[in-house]
Amino acid sequence: MALSRFFVLQVLHDGPAHGYDIARAVERTTNGCCSPSEGALYPTLREFEQGGYVTSASEVVSGRERRVYTLTDKGRDAFKVGLEAWMDATATLTETDRAAAARDRAKGACRC
């Protein structure tokens, strides 16, 4: 799962939100590293809705009609699977970094 798509699910896992709030929450969550544009976000949300991962409904938010997206049980399951995959990937990368640092230290210790 692409990281930006994962963060959209993560935001919706915290609760229903409309598109603008989702984009800003993803940006905050990633410290600005991932900032989905409308051109990327809304097709993703439509795809998630067609796949049964989210539902949407029109609601009045701050006096404006907005489409609010809610994660379904299928979407929660997808988030959990994505979270496990990213945690495994992170652990692997961390181990790789530790192993490389240990090799570098070992090479530096030998002055033959």
C-alpha positions in Angstrom: 0.0 0.0 0.0 1.4 3.4 -0.9 2.3 5.5 2.0 0.0 8.4 1.2 -3.0 6.0 0.8 -2.1 4.4 4.2 -2.1 7.9 5.8 -5.6 8.6 4.4 -6.8 5.4 6.0 -5.0 6.4 9.3 -6.7 9.7 9.4 -10.1 8.1 8.8 -9.3 5.5 11.4 -9.3 8.4 13.9 -12.8 9.5 12.8 -14.9 10.8 9.9 -13.6 13.8 8.0 -14.1 15.7 4.8 -11.4 16.0 2.1 -9.8 19.2 3.2 -9.4 18.0 6.8 -8.1 14.7 5.6 -5.4 16.4 3.5 -4.4 18.7 6.4 -4.3 15.8 8.9 -2.1 13.7 6.6 0.2 16.7 6.2 0.4 17.2 10.0 0.8 13.5 10.7 3.8 13.3 8.3 5.3 16.6 9.4 4.7 17.9 5.9 6.5 15.0 4.2 3.2 13.9 2.5 0.8 16.6 1.4 -1.9 15.1 -0.9 -3.3 17.4 -3.5 -6.9 17.5 -4.4 -6.0 15.8 -7.7 -4.6 12.8 -5.8 -6.8 12.7 -2.7 -10.3 12.7 -4.3 -9.6 9.9 -6.8 -8.2 7.9 -3.9 -11.3 8.5 -1.8 -13.6 7.6 -4.7 -11.5 4.4 -5.2 -11.8 3.6 -1.5 -15.5 4.2 -1.6 -16.0 2.0 -4.7 -14.0 -0.7 -2.9 -16.1 -0.6 0.2 -13.3 0.8 2.4 -15.1 4.1 3.1 -18.6 5.5 2.9 -19.4 9.2 2.2 -22.4 11.4 2.9 -23.1 15.1 2.3 -23.1 17.1 5.6 -23.1 20.8 6.4 -19.7 21.6 8.0 -19.0 25.1 9.2 -22.0 26.3 7.1 -20.8 24.6 3.9 -22.0 21.4 2.4 -19.2 18.9 2.3 -18.7 15.3 1.6 -17.7 13.5 4.8 -15.9 10.2 4.6 -16.2 7.4 7.2 -14.1 4.3 7.4 -16.0 1.0 7.1 -15.1 -2.3 8.9 -13.4 -3.3 5.6 -11.4 -0.1 5.7 -10.4 -0.7 9.4 -9.2 -4.1 8.4 -7.2 -2.7 5.5 -5.7 -0.1 7.8 -4.6 -2.8 10.3 -3.0 -4.9 7.5 -1.3 -1.8 6.1 -0.1 -0.9 9.6 1.4 -4.3 10.1 3.1 -4.2 6.7 4.6 -0.8 7.4 5.7 -1.8 10.9 7.5 -4.9 9.4 9.1 -2.7 6.8 10.2 -0.2 9.4 11.7 -3.0 11.6 13.6 -4.4 8.6 15.0 -1.0 7.7 16.0 -0.3 11.3 17.8 -3.7 11.5 19.5 -3.0 8.1 20.7 0.3 9.5 21.9 -1.2 12.7 23.8 -4.0 10.8 25.4 -1.5 8.5 26.5 0.6 11.5 27.9 -2.5 13.3 29.9 -3.4 10.1 31.2 0.1 9.9 32.3 0.0 13.5 33.9 -3.4 13.1 35.9 -2.2 10.0 37.1 0.9 11.9 38.2 -1.3 14.9 40.6 -3.4 12.8 43.7 -1.5 12.0 45.7 -4.3 10.5 
